[in-house]
Amino acid sequence: MTTKEIIMRQNGFHVLFAKKLTTAAASFESEIRIVWQAKNVISDAKSILGVMALDVTKGTPVTLTAEGPDEERAVEELAVLFDHYE
């Protein structure tokens, strides 16, 4: 399993970012999750409803996890999306 902690730069996930994230996540074979440990919530990064339901606030740490044949590349590429999320 590959993981990376990400600090949210915005409040929640607006629909355009959620669509971009889930589309990118769907291109990988690995299972990809977004984990909000403070609330013990795990969301499937390939589910737009799951991603939007997280409702995290700016400054919240979440963990991106991937498990599967392309897990390292998945985490690296999706982390870049979070870095550019405005």
SVG drawing of the C-alpha trace seen along z (x, -y; Angstrom):
<svg xmlns="http://www.w3.org/2000/svg" viewBox="-23 -29 28 34">
<polyline fill="none" stroke="black" stroke-width="0.4" points="0.0,0.0 1.2,-3.5 0.0,-6.5 0.5,-10.3 -0.8,-12.8 -2.4,-15.9 -3.5,-19.1 -6.7,-20.5 -6.2,-23.9 -9.9,-24.6 -13.2,-23.8 -14.6,-20.6 -14.5,-19.4 -16.5,-21.4 -18.1,-19.4 -15.5,-20.2 -12.6,-19.2 -14.4,-16.0 -15.1,-15.1 -11.5,-15.7 -10.2,-13.7 -12.6,-10.7 -11.9,-10.6 -8.1,-10.5 -8.6,-7.9 -10.6,-5.7 -7.7,-5.5 -5.8,-3.4 -6.2,0.3 -5.4,-0.2 -8.1,-0.7 -7.7,-4.4 -9.1,-5.9 -9.2,-9.2 -9.1,-8.8 -10.1,-11.5 -8.7,-10.0 -10.0,-12.6 -13.6,-11.6 -12.8,-8.0 -14.2,-8.4 -12.9,-6.5 -14.1,-7.5 -13.6,-5.7 -11.6,-8.2 -13.4,-6.8 -16.8,-7.8 -17.9,-11.4 -20.6,-11.2 -18.1,-9.7 -15.5,-12.4 -18.0,-15.2 -19.6,-13.7 -16.3,-14.1 -17.0,-17.8 -13.5,-18.5 -12.4,-22.0 -9.4,-24.0 -6.3,-22.9 -7.7,-19.4 -5.2,-16.6 -6.4,-13.7 -4.5,-10.6 -4.5,-9.4 -4.0,-5.6 -3.7,-3.2 -3.3,0.5 -2.7,2.4 -0.3,2.8 0.0,-1.0 -0.4,-2.3 2.8,-4.5 2.0,-6.2 -1.6,-6.7 -0.7,-8.4 1.9,-10.6 -0.4,-11.7 -3.4,-12.3 -1.3,-14.2 -0.4,-16.6 -4.1,-17.3 -4.5,-18.2 -1.4,-20.4 -3.1,-22.4 -6.6,-22.5 -7.7,-26.1"/>
</svg>
